[in-house]
């Protein structure tokens, strides 16, 4: 068992050694609704957050450069609504993707 756990911990260390971000990321796991203009609204979960962006785990691939409104759940009041751009999308295991989003501006609540 310990060998398997060590393998997972080594993955974290490799990811940290290739880090290129200038802003510190903070663990942040919350439901996120991704509202695409003229498209579907999809459910996902955040992984981490910084002052400039957010990492989101989802079960669909998103094209780099895509724009969407992110509705990020807050446990203390209304959800936070932010217009954002996909900066990258990487495979995160079978059927899962990790996406990096850059915040662009405050958004308004998407129409239902």
Biopython code that builds the backbone (N, CA, C, O; Angstrom):
import numpy as np
from Bio.PDB.StructureBuilder import StructureBuilder

atoms = [
    (1, "UNK", "N", (0.814, -1.183, 0.000)),
    (1, "UNK", "CA", (0.000, 0.000, 0.000)),
    (1, "UNK", "C", (0.869, 1.263, 0.000)),
    (1, "UNK", "O", (0.586, 2.211, -0.732)),
    (2, "UNK", "N", (1.917, 1.276, 0.813)),
    (2, "UNK", "CA", (2.747, 2.472, 0.926)),
    (2, "UNK", "C", (3.385, 2.839, -0.411)),
    (2, "UNK", "O", (3.548, 4.018, -0.724)),
    (3, "UNK", "N", (3.744, 1.827, -1.196)),
    (3, "UNK", "CA", (4.341, 2.086, -2.511)),
    (3, "UNK", "C", (3.371, 2.862, -3.407)),
    (3, "UNK", "O", (3.773, 3.792, -4.107)),
    (4, "UNK", "N", (2.110, 2.478, -3.381)),
    (4, "UNK", "CA", (1.112, 3.164, -4.199)),
    (4, "UNK", "C", (0.910, 4.599, -3.732)),
    (4, "UNK", "O", (0.795, 5.514, -4.547)),
    (5, "UNK", "N", (0.868, 4.792, -2.420)),
    (5, "UNK", "CA", (0.716, 6.143, -1.869)),
    (5, "UNK", "C", (1.923, 6.996, -2.231)),
    (5, "UNK", "O", (1.768, 8.158, -2.608)),
    (6, "UNK", "N", (3.124, 6.433, -2.121)),
    (6, "UNK", "CA", (4.337, 7.173, -2.480)),
    (6, "UNK", "C", (4.332, 7.581, -3.946)),
    (6, "UNK", "O", (4.812, 8.659, -4.294)),
    (7, "UNK", "N", (3.791, 6.722, -4.807)),
    (7, "UNK", "CA", (3.703, 7.058, -6.232)),
    (7, "UNK", "C", (2.811, 8.285, -6.433)),
    (7, "UNK", "O", (3.139, 9.170, -7.223)),
    (8, "UNK", "N", (1.685, 8.336, -5.719)),
    (8, "UNK", "CA", (0.794, 9.492, -5.828)),
    (8, "UNK", "C", (1.451, 10.755, -5.281)),
    (8, "UNK", "O", (1.304, 11.831, -5.862)),
    (9, "UNK", "N", (2.169, 10.634, -4.175)),
    (9, "UNK", "CA", (2.872, 11.788, -3.608)),
    (9, "UNK", "C", (3.960, 12.288, -4.553)),
    (9, "UNK", "O", (4.195, 13.493, -4.646)),
    (10, "UNK", "N", (4.623, 11.371, -5.252)),
    (10, "UNK", "CA", (5.649, 11.764, -6.229)),
    (10, "UNK", "C", (5.029, 12.555, -7.376)),
    (10, "UNK", "O", (5.659, 13.472, -7.904)),
    (11, "UNK", "N", (3.797, 12.211, -7.770)),
    (11, "UNK", "CA", (3.115, 12.976, -8.813)),
    (11, "UNK", "C", (2.932, 14.429, -8.390)),
    (11, "UNK", "O", (3.100, 15.341, -9.200)),
    (12, "UNK", "N", (2.589, 14.646, -7.126)),
    (12, "UNK", "CA", (2.423, 16.008, -6.620)),
    (12, "UNK", "C", (3.743, 16.758, -6.701)),
    (12, "UNK", "O", (3.774, 17.912, -7.129)),
    (13, "UNK", "N", (4.829, 16.120, -6.299)),
    (13, "UNK", "CA", (6.137, 16.771, -6.328)),
    (13, "UNK", "C", (6.544, 17.137, -7.753)),
    (13, "UNK", "O", (7.088, 18.218, -7.977)),
    (14, "UNK", "N", (6.287, 16.249, -8.722)),
    (14, "UNK", "CA", (6.605, 16.558, -10.119)),
    (14, "UNK", "C", (5.796, 17.757, -10.602)),
    (14, "UNK", "O", (6.321, 18.624, -11.301)),
    (15, "UNK", "N", (4.527, 17.807, -10.230)),
    (15, "UNK", "CA", (3.676, 18.928, -10.642)),
    (15, "UNK", "C", (4.183, 20.232, -10.044)),
    (15, "UNK", "O", (4.178, 21.260, -10.721)),
    (16, "UNK", "N", (4.615, 20.211, -8.803)),
    (16, "UNK", "CA", (5.139, 21.426, -8.157)),
    (16, "UNK", "C", (6.432, 21.897, -8.814)),
    (16, "UNK", "O", (6.674, 23.101, -8.904)),
    (17, "UNK", "N", (7.260, 20.970, -9.270)),
    (17, "UNK", "CA", (8.545, 21.353, -9.860)),
    (17, "UNK", "C", (8.375, 21.989, -11.231)),
    (17, "UNK", "O", (9.283, 22.675, -11.702)),
    (18, "UNK", "N", (7.238, 21.780, -11.885)),
    (18, "UNK", "CA", (6.995, 22.386, -13.199)),
    (18, "UNK", "C", (6.053, 23.583, -13.104)),
    (18, "UNK", "O", (5.576, 24.072, -14.128)),
    (19, "UNK", "N", (5.783, 24.054, -11.907)),
    (19, "UNK", "CA", (4.870, 25.172, -11.684)),
    (19, "UNK", "C", (5.389, 26.452, -12.339)),
    (19, "UNK", "O", (6.551, 26.816, -12.162)),
    (20, "UNK", "N", (4.518, 27.136, -13.100)),
    (20, "UNK", "CA", (4.905, 28.381, -13.770)),
    (20, "UNK", "C", (4.081, 29.573, -13.290)),
    (20, "UNK", "O", (4.281, 30.687, -13.776)),
    (21, "UNK", "N", (3.191, 29.372, -12.380)),
    (21, "UNK", "CA", (2.311, 30.455, -11.943)),
    (21, "UNK", "C", (3.082, 31.492, -11.140)),
    (21, "UNK", "O", (4.042, 31.176, -10.437)),
    (22, "UNK", "N", (2.635, 32.745, -11.265)),
    (22, "UNK", "CA", (3.250, 33.818, -10.492)),
    (22, "UNK", "C", (2.458, 34.115, -9.227)),
    (22, "UNK", "O", (2.995, 34.692, -8.281)),
    (23, "UNK", "N", (1.195, 33.728, -9.201)),
    (23, "UNK", "CA", (0.337, 33.934, -8.032)),
    (23, "UNK", "C", (0.225, 32.629, -7.252)),
    (23, "UNK", "O", (0.093, 31.564, -7.855)),
    (24, "UNK", "N", (0.274, 32.692, -5.936)),
    (24, "UNK", "CA", (0.097, 31.458, -5.162)),
    (24, "UNK", "C", (-1.324, 30.915, -5.307)),
    (24, "UNK", "O", (-2.292, 31.676, -5.331)),
    (25, "UNK", "N", (-1.433, 29.598, -5.401)),
    (25, "UNK", "CA", (-2.727, 28.915, -5.476)),
    (25, "UNK", "C", (-3.090, 28.414, -4.082)),
    (25, "UNK", "O", (-2.228, 28.054, -3.281)),
    (26, "UNK", "N", (-4.381, 28.404, -3.826)),
    (26, "UNK", "CA", (-4.888, 27.931, -2.543)),
    (26, "UNK", "C", (-5.886, 26.804, -2.797)),
    (26, "UNK", "O", (-6.736, 26.930, -3.678)),
    (27, "UNK", "N", (-5.804, 25.711, -2.048)),
    (27, "UNK", "CA", (-6.794, 24.648, -2.221)),
    (27, "UNK", "C", (-8.198, 25.237, -2.057)),
    (27, "UNK", "O", (-8.449, 26.017, -1.139)),
    (28, "UNK", "N", (-9.101, 24.856, -2.950)),
    (28, "UNK", "CA", (-10.439, 25.454, -2.949)),
    (28, "UNK", "C", (-11.376, 24.521, -3.703)),
    (28, "UNK", "O", (-11.414, 24.538, -4.933)),
    (29, "UNK", "N", (-12.126, 23.713, -2.975)),
    (29, "UNK", "CA", (-13.007, 22.729, -3.606)),
    (29, "UNK", "C", (-14.454, 23.172, -3.413)),
    (29, "UNK", "O", (-14.992, 23.149, -2.306)),
    (30, "UNK", "N", (-15.063, 23.574, -4.519)),
    (30, "UNK", "CA", (-16.456, 24.035, -4.505)),
    (30, "UNK", "C", (-17.130, 23.645, -5.811)),
    (30, "UNK", "O", (-16.452, 23.474, -6.825)),
    (31, "UNK", "N", (-18.456, 23.501, -5.808)),
    (31, "UNK", "CA", (-19.169, 23.311, -7.068)),
    (31, "UNK", "C", (-19.029, 24.553, -7.951)),
    (31, "UNK", "O", (-19.053, 25.683, -7.462)),
    (32, "UNK", "N", (-18.885, 24.328, -9.243)),
    (32, "UNK", "CA", (-18.791, 25.416, -10.224)),
    (32, "UNK", "C", (-19.739, 25.085, -11.373)),
    (32, "UNK", "O", (-19.744, 23.963, -11.879)),
    (33, "UNK", "N", (-20.534, 26.063, -11.777)),
    (33, "UNK", "CA", (-21.362, 25.919, -12.975)),
    (33, "UNK", "C", (-20.706, 26.758, -14.058)),
    (33, "UNK", "O", (-20.400, 27.932, -13.847)),
    (34, "UNK", "N", (-20.493, 26.157, -15.208)),
    (34, "UNK", "CA", (-19.839, 26.828, -16.333)),
    (34, "UNK", "C", (-20.918, 27.158, -17.356)),
    (34, "UNK", "O", (-21.514, 26.265, -17.959)),
    (35, "UNK", "N", (-21.162, 28.453, -17.543)),
    (35, "UNK", "CA", (-22.187, 28.928, -18.472)),
    (35, "UNK", "C", (-21.492, 29.399, -19.748)),
    (35, "UNK", "O", (-20.832, 30.438, -19.753)),
    (36, "UNK", "N", (-21.642, 28.638, -20.823)),
    (36, "UNK", "CA", (-21.063, 29.021, -22.105)),
    (36, "UNK", "C", (-22.047, 29.909, -22.859)),
    (36, "UNK", "O", (-23.248, 29.636, -22.855)),
    (37, "UNK", "N", (-21.554, 30.977, -23.511)),
    (37, "UNK", "CA", (-22.475, 31.801, -24.296)),
    (37, "UNK", "C", (-23.043, 30.973, -25.446)),
    (37, "UNK", "O", (-22.304, 30.279, -26.144)),
    (38, "UNK", "N", (-24.325, 31.049, -25.632)),
    (38, "UNK", "CA", (-24.993, 30.323, -26.724)),
    (38, "UNK", "C", (-24.726, 28.822, -26.649)),
    (38, "UNK", "O", (-24.701, 28.142, -27.675)),
    (39, "UNK", "N", (-24.529, 28.311, -25.455)),
    (39, "UNK", "CA", (-24.241, 26.887, -25.326)),
    (39, "UNK", "C", (-24.772, 26.343, -24.020)),
    (39, "UNK", "O", (-25.591, 26.977, -23.355)),
    (40, "UNK", "N", (-24.305, 25.174, -23.658)),
    (40, "UNK", "CA", (-24.828, 24.522, -22.456)),
    (40, "UNK", "C", (-24.263, 25.128, -21.172)),
    (40, "UNK", "O", (-23.271, 25.856, -21.189)),
    (41, "UNK", "N", (-24.915, 24.811, -20.076)),
    (41, "UNK", "CA", (-24.383, 25.074, -18.744)),
    (41, "UNK", "C", (-23.969, 23.724, -18.184)),
    (41, "UNK", "O", (-24.766, 22.787, -18.137)),
    (42, "UNK", "N", (-22.710, 23.633, -17.759)),
    (42, "UNK", "CA", (-22.163, 22.356, -17.308)),
    (42, "UNK", "C", (-21.697, 22.456, -15.861)),
    (42, "UNK", "O", (-21.301, 23.527, -15.403)),
    (43, "UNK", "N", (-21.744, 21.346, -15.152)),
    (43, "UNK", "CA", (-21.333, 21.294, -13.754)),
    (43, "UNK", "C", (-19.912, 20.761, -13.636)),
    (43, "UNK", "O", (-19.501, 19.873, -14.383)),
    (44, "UNK", "N", (-19.164, 21.323, -12.677)),
    (44, "UNK", "CA", (-17.783, 20.915, -12.437)),
    (44, "UNK", "C", (-17.451, 21.222, -10.975)),
    (44, "UNK", "O", (-18.313, 21.645, -10.204)),
    (45, "UNK", "N", (-16.182, 21.000, -10.607)),
    (45, "UNK", "CA", (-15.703, 21.343, -9.274)),
    (45, "UNK", "C", (-14.382, 22.086, -9.381)),
    (45, "UNK", "O", (-13.545, 21.772, -10.227)),
    (46, "UNK", "N", (-14.205, 23.079, -8.510)),
    (46, "UNK", "CA", (-12.912, 23.760, -8.462)),
    (46, "UNK", "C", (-11.913, 22.878, -7.721)),
    (46, "UNK", "O", (-12.280, 22.000, -6.941)),
    (47, "UNK", "N", (-10.639, 23.144, -7.993)),
    (47, "UNK", "CA", (-9.539, 22.426, -7.339)),
    (47, "UNK", "C", (-8.719, 23.391, -6.492)),
    (47, "UNK", "O", (-8.372, 23.103, -5.347)),
    (48, "UNK", "N", (-8.417, 24.554, -7.093)),
    (48, "UNK", "CA", (-7.642, 25.568, -6.400)),
    (48, "UNK", "C", (-7.970, 26.928, -6.996)),
    (48, "UNK", "O", (-8.604, 27.024, -8.047)),
    (49, "UNK", "N", (-7.521, 27.998, -6.295)),
    (49, "UNK", "CA", (-7.853, 29.351, -6.729)),
    (49, "UNK", "C", (-6.699, 30.293, -6.396)),
    (49, "UNK", "O", (-5.958, 30.071, -5.438)),
    (50, "UNK", "N", (-6.558, 31.346, -7.198)),
    (50, "UNK", "CA", (-5.607, 32.420, -6.925)),
    (50, "UNK", "C", (-6.322, 33.736, -7.196)),
    (50, "UNK", "O", (-7.500, 33.744, -7.551)),
    (51, "UNK", "N", (-5.617, 34.841, -7.032)),
    (51, "UNK", "CA", (-6.197, 36.150, -7.313)),
    (51, "UNK", "C", (-6.484, 36.325, -8.798)),
    (51, "UNK", "O", (-7.293, 37.175, -9.169)),
    (52, "UNK", "N", (-5.839, 35.536, -9.655)),
    (52, "UNK", "CA", (-5.987, 35.713, -11.100)),
    (52, "UNK", "C", (-6.769, 34.614, -11.803)),
    (52, "UNK", "O", (-7.170, 34.787, -12.954)),
    (53, "UNK", "N", (-6.995, 33.481, -11.131)),
    (53, "UNK", "CA", (-7.669, 32.399, -11.837)),
    (53, "UNK", "C", (-8.048, 31.245, -10.934)),
    (53, "UNK", "O", (-7.881, 31.291, -9.716)),
    (54, "UNK", "N", (-8.572, 30.197, -11.581)),
    (54, "UNK", "CA", (-9.079, 29.047, -10.841)),
    (54, "UNK", "C", (-8.823, 27.766, -11.636)),
    (54, "UNK", "O", (-8.921, 27.757, -12.863)),
    (55, "UNK", "N", (-8.499, 26.700, -10.935)),
    (55, "UNK", "CA", (-8.383, 25.377, -11.543)),
    (55, "UNK", "C", (-9.701, 24.642, -11.364)),
    (55, "UNK", "O", (-10.247, 24.602, -10.262)),
    (56, "UNK", "N", (-10.213, 24.063, -12.437)),
    (56, "UNK", "CA", (-11.514, 23.395, -12.405)),
    (56, "UNK", "C", (-11.373, 21.982, -12.970)),
    (56, "UNK", "O", (-10.776, 21.787, -14.029)),
    (57, "UNK", "N", (-11.920, 21.007, -12.263)),
    (57, "UNK", "CA", (-11.949, 19.615, -12.708)),
    (57, "UNK", "C", (-13.335, 19.338, -13.287)),
    (57, "UNK", "O", (-14.355, 19.630, -12.662)),
    (58, "UNK", "N", (-13.352, 18.770, -14.495)),
    (58, "UNK", "CA", (-14.627, 18.489, -15.159)),
    (58, "UNK", "C", (-14.517, 17.193, -15.961)),
    (58, "UNK", "O", (-13.424, 16.658, -16.150)),
    (59, "UNK", "N", (-15.646, 16.704, -16.423)),
    (59, "UNK", "CA", (-15.647, 15.457, -17.193)),
    (59, "UNK", "C", (-15.854, 15.717, -18.680)),
    (59, "UNK", "O", (-16.436, 14.895, -19.388)),
    (60, "UNK", "N", (-15.375, 16.867, -19.146)),
    (60, "UNK", "CA", (-15.457, 17.239, -20.560)),
    (60, "UNK", "C", (-14.249, 18.096, -20.905)),
    (60, "UNK", "O", (-13.736, 18.829, -20.060)),
    (61, "UNK", "N", (-13.804, 18.002, -22.129)),
    (61, "UNK", "CA", (-12.684, 18.801, -22.615)),
    (61, "UNK", "C", (-13.202, 20.170, -23.044)),
    (61, "UNK", "O", (-14.304, 20.281, -23.583)),
    (62, "UNK", "N", (-12.403, 21.215, -22.805)),
    (62, "UNK", "CA", (-12.782, 22.574, -23.186)),
    (62, "UNK", "C", (-11.649, 23.161, -24.015)),
    (62, "UNK", "O", (-10.482, 23.066, -23.635)),
    (63, "UNK", "N", (-11.990, 23.761, -25.135)),
    (63, "UNK", "CA", (-10.989, 24.329, -26.030)),
    (63, "UNK", "C", (-10.320, 25.550, -25.399)),
    (63, "UNK", "O", (-10.995, 26.428, -24.860)),
    (64, "UNK", "N", (-8.987, 25.598, -25.470)),
    (64, "UNK", "CA", (-8.237, 26.745, -24.989)),
    (64, "UNK", "C", (-8.743, 28.004, -25.679)),
    (64, "UNK", "O", (-8.987, 28.005, -26.886)),
    (65, "UNK", "N", (-8.900, 29.072, -24.911)),
    (65, "UNK", "CA", (-9.409, 30.328, -25.443)),
    (65, "UNK", "C", (-10.909, 30.488, -25.302)),
    (65, "UNK", "O", (-11.443, 31.571, -25.541)),
    (66, "UNK", "N", (-11.599, 29.418, -24.916)),
    (66, "UNK", "CA", (-13.054, 29.505, -24.731)),
    (66, "UNK", "C", (-13.384, 30.483, -23.610)),
    (66, "UNK", "O", (-12.676, 30.563, -22.607)),
    (67, "UNK", "N", (-14.472, 31.222, -23.799)),
    (67, "UNK", "CA", (-14.950, 32.157, -22.788)),
    (67, "UNK", "C", (-16.222, 31.613, -22.168)),
    (67, "UNK", "O", (-17.041, 30.997, -22.851)),
    (68, "UNK", "N", (-16.386, 31.839, -20.877)),
    (68, "UNK", "CA", (-17.590, 31.395, -20.184)),
    (68, "UNK", "C", (-17.762, 32.225, -18.920)),
    (68, "UNK", "O", (-16.845, 32.918, -18.478)),
    (69, "UNK", "N", (-18.942, 32.140, -18.360)),
    (69, "UNK", "CA", (-19.206, 32.736, -17.057)),
    (69, "UNK", "C", (-19.176, 31.610, -16.037)),
    (69, "UNK", "O", (-19.915, 30.632, -16.150)),
    (70, "UNK", "N", (-18.309, 31.761, -15.035)),
    (70, "UNK", "CA", (-18.212, 30.761, -13.978)),
    (70, "UNK", "C", (-19.068, 31.207, -12.800)),
    (70, "UNK", "O", (-18.964, 32.341, -12.333)),
    (71, "UNK", "N", (-19.901, 30.311, -12.335)),
    (71, "UNK", "CA", (-20.723, 30.555, -11.152)),
    (71, "UNK", "C", (-20.146, 29.677, -10.048)),
    (71, "UNK", "O", (-20.375, 28.468, -10.020)),
    (72, "UNK", "N", (-19.398, 30.297, -9.140)),
    (72, "UNK", "CA", (-18.643, 29.575, -8.120)),
    (72, "UNK", "C", (-19.419, 29.619, -6.806)),
    (72, "UNK", "O", (-19.701, 30.693, -6.274)),
    (73, "UNK", "N", (-19.754, 28.459, -6.298)),
    (73, "UNK", "CA", (-20.550, 28.360, -5.076)),
    (73, "UNK", "C", (-19.814, 28.992, -3.902)),
    (73, "UNK", "O", (-18.614, 28.786, -3.723)),
    (74, "UNK", "N", (-20.543, 29.759, -3.110)),
    (74, "UNK", "CA", (-20.019, 30.325, -1.872)),
    (74, "UNK", "C", (-20.829, 29.764, -0.713)),
    (74, "UNK", "O", (-22.056, 29.696, -0.785)),
    (75, "UNK", "N", (-20.161, 29.370, 0.336)),
    (75, "UNK", "CA", (-20.884, 28.848, 1.495)),
    (75, "UNK", "C", (-21.419, 29.986, 2.366)),
    (75, "UNK", "O", (-22.168, 29.741, 3.311)),
    (76, "UNK", "N", (-21.039, 31.231, 2.054)),
    (76, "UNK", "CA", (-21.474, 32.398, 2.828)),
    (76, "UNK", "C", (-22.178, 33.399, 1.927)),
    (76, "UNK", "O", (-21.682, 34.510, 1.742)),
    (77, "UNK", "N", (-23.306, 33.038, 1.371)),
    (77, "UNK", "CA", (-24.059, 33.978, 0.548)),
    (77, "UNK", "C", (-24.174, 33.523, -0.885)),
    (77, "UNK", "O", (-24.022, 32.345, -1.207)),
    (78, "UNK", "N", (-24.452, 34.509, -1.748)),
    (78, "UNK", "CA", (-24.652, 34.219, -3.162)),
    (78, "UNK", "C", (-23.377, 33.697, -3.817)),
    (78, "UNK", "O", (-22.264, 33.989, -3.378)),
    (79, "UNK", "N", (-23.568, 32.928, -4.865)),
    (79, "UNK", "CA", (-22.428, 32.458, -5.660)),
    (79, "UNK", "C", (-21.677, 33.646, -6.242)),
    (79, "UNK", "O", (-22.251, 34.714, -6.454)),
    (80, "UNK", "N", (-20.397, 33.452, -6.495)),
    (80, "UNK", "CA", (-19.569, 34.477, -7.131)),
    (80, "UNK", "C", (-19.601, 34.220, -8.636)),
    (80, "UNK", "O", (-19.386, 33.094, -9.085)),
    (81, "UNK", "N", (-19.872, 35.268, -9.410)),
    (81, "UNK", "CA", (-20.022, 35.160, -10.858)),
    (81, "UNK", "C", (-18.850, 35.888, -11.516)),
    (81, "UNK", "O", (-18.664, 37.086, -11.302)),
    (82, "UNK", "N", (-18.057, 35.166, -12.318)),
    (82, "UNK", "CA", (-16.879, 35.755, -12.957)),
    (82, "UNK", "C", (-16.781, 35.325, -14.417)),
    (82, "UNK", "O", (-16.850, 34.135, -14.726)),
    (83, "UNK", "N", (-16.619, 36.300, -15.314)),
    (83, "UNK", "CA", (-16.315, 35.989, -16.716)),
    (83, "UNK", "C", (-14.876, 35.506, -16.733)),
    (83, "UNK", "O", (-14.010, 36.099, -16.090)),
    (84, "UNK", "N", (-14.620, 34.430, -17.469)),
    (84, "UNK", "CA", (-13.299, 33.803, -17.432)),
    (84, "UNK", "C", (-12.948, 33.199, -18.781)),
    (84, "UNK", "O", (-13.814, 32.956, -19.621)),
    (85, "UNK", "N", (-11.646, 32.961, -18.965)),
    (85, "UNK", "CA", (-11.134, 32.368, -20.207)),
    (85, "UNK", "C", (-10.338, 31.116, -19.885)),
    (85, "UNK", "O", (-9.542, 31.098, -18.946)),
    (86, "UNK", "N", (-10.559, 30.066, -20.673)),
    (86, "UNK", "CA", (-9.781, 28.837, -20.514)),
    (86, "UNK", "C", (-8.374, 29.082, -21.050)),
    (86, "UNK", "O", (-8.210, 29.420, -22.222)),
    (87, "UNK", "N", (-7.362, 28.916, -20.209)),
    (87, "UNK", "CA", (-5.968, 29.093, -20.621)),
    (87, "UNK", "C", (-5.342, 27.770, -21.034)),
    (87, "UNK", "O", (-4.443, 27.745, -21.875)),
    (88, "UNK", "N", (-5.813, 26.661, -20.446)),
    (88, "UNK", "CA", (-5.309, 25.339, -20.793)),
    (88, "UNK", "C", (-6.296, 24.280, -20.321)),
    (88, "UNK", "O", (-7.119, 24.518, -19.437)),
    (89, "UNK", "N", (-6.191, 23.109, -20.933)),
    (89, "UNK", "CA", (-7.030, 21.958, -20.573)),
    (89, "UNK", "C", (-6.173, 20.707, -20.726)),
    (89, "UNK", "O", (-5.694, 20.415, -21.822)),
    (90, "UNK", "N", (-5.977, 19.968, -19.641)),
    (90, "UNK", "CA", (-5.150, 18.762, -19.648)),
    (90, "UNK", "C", (-5.969, 17.557, -19.195)),
    (90, "UNK", "O", (-6.867, 17.676, -18.362)),
    (91, "UNK", "N", (-5.645, 16.405, -19.756)),
    (91, "UNK", "CA", (-6.259, 15.165, -19.298)),
    (91, "UNK", "C", (-5.885, 14.963, -17.835)),
    (91, "UNK", "O", (-4.744, 15.198, -17.439)),
    (92, "UNK", "N", (-6.853, 14.525, -17.036)),
    (92, "UNK", "CA", (-6.654, 14.385, -15.590)),
    (92, "UNK", "C", (-7.060, 12.988, -15.140)),
    (92, "UNK", "O", (-7.504, 12.787, -14.009)),
    (93, "UNK", "N", (-6.903, 12.039, -16.034)),
    (93, "UNK", "CA", (-7.317, 10.675, -15.765)),
    (93, "UNK", "C", (-8.410, 10.287, -16.737)),
    (93, "UNK", "O", (-8.891, 11.119, -17.506)),
    (94, "UNK", "N", (-8.793, 9.052, -16.706)),
    (94, "UNK", "CA", (-9.765, 8.523, -17.664)),
    (94, "UNK", "C", (-11.099, 9.277, -17.557)),
    (94, "UNK", "O", (-11.818, 9.161, -16.565)),
    (95, "UNK", "N", (-11.410, 10.054, -18.607)),
    (95, "UNK", "CA", (-12.672, 10.773, -18.659)),
    (95, "UNK", "C", (-12.727, 12.064, -17.865)),
    (95, "UNK", "O", (-13.799, 12.656, -17.737)),
    (96, "UNK", "N", (-11.600, 12.518, -17.325)),
    (96, "UNK", "CA", (-11.563, 13.741, -16.521)),
    (96, "UNK", "C", (-10.542, 14.713, -17.084)),
    (96, "UNK", "O", (-9.554, 14.307, -17.695)),
    (97, "UNK", "N", (-10.790, 16.005, -16.873)),
    (97, "UNK", "CA", (-9.911, 17.059, -17.371)),
    (97, "UNK", "C", (-9.700, 18.097, -16.280)),
    (97, "UNK", "O", (-10.609, 18.411, -15.512)),
    (98, "UNK", "N", (-8.489, 18.619, -16.229)),
    (98, "UNK", "CA", (-8.174, 19.743, -15.354)),
    (98, "UNK", "C", (-8.007, 20.954, -16.245)),
    (98, "UNK", "O", (-7.210, 20.939, -17.183)),
    (99, "UNK", "N", (-8.760, 22.004, -15.955)),
    (99, "UNK", "CA", (-8.738, 23.207, -16.782)),
    (99, "UNK", "C", (-8.261, 24.387, -15.957)),
    (99, "UNK", "O", (-8.582, 24.506, -14.774)),
    (100, "UNK", "N", (-7.491, 25.256, -16.592)),
    (100, "UNK", "CA", (-7.028, 26.478, -15.957)),
    (100, "UNK", "C", (-7.773, 27.666, -16.535)),
    (100, "UNK", "O", (-7.772, 27.871, -17.749)),
    (101, "UNK", "N", (-8.400, 28.438, -15.688)),
    (101, "UNK", "CA", (-9.206, 29.585, -16.094)),
    (101, "UNK", "C", (-8.583, 30.874, -15.578)),
    (101, "UNK", "O", (-8.142, 30.942, -14.431)),
    (102, "UNK", "N", (-8.548, 31.890, -16.424)),
    (102, "UNK", "CA", (-8.104, 33.227, -16.030)),
    (102, "UNK", "C", (-9.343, 34.095, -15.852)),
    (102, "UNK", "O", (-10.202, 34.154, -16.732)),
    (103, "UNK", "N", (-9.428, 34.772, -14.702)),
    (103, "UNK", "CA", (-10.546, 35.678, -14.469)),
    (103, "UNK", "C", (-10.397, 36.906, -15.361)),
    (103, "UNK", "O", (-9.307, 37.465, -15.482)),
    (104, "UNK", "N", (-11.498, 37.321, -15.984)),
    (104, "UNK", "CA", (-11.495, 38.494, -16.859)),
    (104, "UNK", "C", (-12.201, 39.666, -16.191)),
    (104, "UNK", "O", (-11.666, 40.773, -16.140)),
    (105, "UNK", "N", (-13.406, 39.416, -15.680)),
    (105, "UNK", "CA", (-14.186, 40.490, -15.054)),
    (105, "UNK", "C", (-15.306, 39.884, -14.229)),
    (105, "UNK", "O", (-15.625, 38.701, -14.345)),
    (106, "UNK", "N", (-15.896, 40.733, -13.388)),
    (106, "UNK", "CA", (-17.090, 40.303, -12.672)),
    (106, "UNK", "C", (-18.185, 40.103, -13.695)),
    (106, "UNK", "O", (-18.276, 40.849, -14.671)),
    (107, "UNK", "N", (-19.000, 39.120, -13.480)),
    (107, "UNK", "CA", (-20.080, 38.831, -14.419)),
    (107, "UNK", "C", (-21.432, 39.045, -13.774)),
    (107, "UNK", "O", (-21.525, 39.328, -12.579)),
    (108, "UNK", "N", (-22.465, 38.912, -14.561)),
    (108, "UNK", "CA", (-23.823, 38.973, -14.037)),
    (108, "UNK", "C", (-24.397, 37.565, -14.054)),
    (108, "UNK", "O", (-23.948, 36.698, -14.804)),
    (109, "UNK", "N", (-25.384, 37.363, -13.224)),
    (109, "UNK", "CA", (-25.998, 36.039, -13.129)),
    (109, "UNK", "C", (-26.574, 35.647, -14.483)),
    (109, "UNK", "O", (-27.391, 36.380, -15.040)),
    (110, "UNK", "N", (-26.160, 34.499, -15.020)),
    (110, "UNK", "CA", (-26.671, 34.057, -16.324)),
    (110, "UNK", "C", (-28.178, 33.846, -16.283)),
    (110, "UNK", "O", (-28.740, 33.477, -15.251)),
    (111, "UNK", "N", (-28.811, 34.082, -17.402)),
    (111, "UNK", "CA", (-30.256, 33.873, -17.514)),
    (111, "UNK", "C", (-30.537, 32.371, -17.528)),
    (111, "UNK", "O", (-29.787, 31.597, -18.122)),
    (112, "UNK", "N", (-31.600, 31.975, -16.882)),
    (112, "UNK", "CA", (-31.965, 30.552, -16.841)),
    (112, "UNK", "C", (-32.582, 30.109, -18.145)),
    (112, "UNK", "O", (-32.949, 28.943, -18.290)),
]
sb = StructureBuilder()
sb.init_structure("model")
sb.init_model(0)
sb.init_chain("A")
sb.init_seg("    ")
for serial, (resi, resn, name, xyz) in enumerate(atoms, 1):
    if name == "N":
        sb.init_residue(resn, " ", resi, " ")
    sb.init_atom(name, np.array(xyz, "f"), 0.0, 1.0, " ", f" {name:<3s}", serial, name[0])
structure = sb.get_structure()
